[in-house]
Amino acid sequence: MRRCPRCQFRLTEHKIRDIEVDHCHHCAGTFFDPGETEGVLSNFAKPELWLKSSICRPLGETPLESPDFSGNL
């Protein structure tokens, strides 16, 4: 069972275009495994597209662990 790296709530899987994406109903976080963003978002997953827009800004690295983290949660 995967847990949310942000709030430790249990993640549920949702299938989008044959890709299972993890979602937390508690904090509304959605977590992609490596390579899944391109499969779900296509060209919209490209960071350079978003950086050119006025709707986002780079936040840098996050202290959050991957939902696959095998440590004690």
C-alpha positions as CSV (number, residue, x, y, z in Angstrom):
1,M,0.0,0.0,0.0
2,R,1.4,3.3,-1.0
3,R,1.2,6.4,1.2
4,C,1.2,10.0,0.3
5,P,4.6,11.6,0.8
6,R,3.0,14.8,1.9
7,C,0.4,13.8,4.5
8,Q,0.9,10.0,4.8
9,F,-2.7,9.3,3.8
10,R,-3.3,6.1,1.8
11,L,-3.1,6.7,-2.0
12,T,-5.6,5.4,-4.4
13,E,-4.8,4.4,-8.0
14,H,-6.7,6.0,-10.9
15,K,-6.3,4.7,-14.5
16,I,-5.8,7.5,-17.1
17,R,-5.0,6.4,-20.7
18,D,-3.9,2.9,-19.4
19,I,-1.6,4.4,-16.9
20,E,-2.2,4.0,-13.1
21,V,-1.7,7.3,-11.3
22,D,-1.6,7.7,-7.5
23,H,-3.9,10.2,-5.9
24,C,-4.4,11.4,-2.3
25,H,-8.0,12.3,-1.5
26,H,-6.8,13.9,1.7
27,C,-4.4,16.6,0.4
28,A,-5.4,16.3,-3.3
29,G,-1.8,15.4,-4.4
30,T,-1.3,13.4,-7.6
31,F,1.9,11.5,-8.0
32,F,3.4,10.1,-11.1
33,D,6.0,7.4,-11.4
34,P,8.9,8.1,-13.8
35,G,7.7,8.3,-17.4
36,E,4.0,8.5,-16.5
37,T,3.7,12.2,-17.0
38,E,4.4,12.0,-20.7
39,G,1.9,9.2,-21.1
40,V,-0.9,11.1,-19.4
41,L,-0.1,14.7,-20.3
42,S,1.7,14.3,-23.7
43,N,3.4,17.5,-24.7
44,F,1.9,19.3,-21.7
45,A,4.4,17.5,-19.5
46,K,7.3,19.4,-21.0
47,P,8.7,21.9,-18.4
48,E,9.8,24.4,-21.0
49,L,6.2,24.8,-22.2
50,W,5.1,25.7,-18.6
51,L,8.1,27.9,-17.9
52,K,7.2,30.1,-20.9
53,S,3.7,30.7,-19.6
54,S,2.6,33.1,-16.9
55,I,0.7,30.5,-14.9
56,C,3.6,28.8,-13.1
57,R,7.0,29.4,-11.7
58,P,9.8,26.9,-10.8
59,L,9.7,25.8,-7.1
60,G,13.0,23.9,-7.1
61,E,13.5,20.6,-5.4
62,T,11.1,19.2,-3.0
63,P,11.8,17.4,0.3
64,L,9.0,14.9,-0.5
65,E,9.9,11.2,-1.0
66,S,8.5,9.1,-3.8
67,P,5.4,7.1,-2.9
68,D,7.6,4.1,-3.7
69,F,10.0,5.0,-0.8
70,S,10.5,1.8,1.2
71,G,11.3,3.4,4.5
72,N,9.0,3.4,7.5
73,L,6.0,5.7,6.9
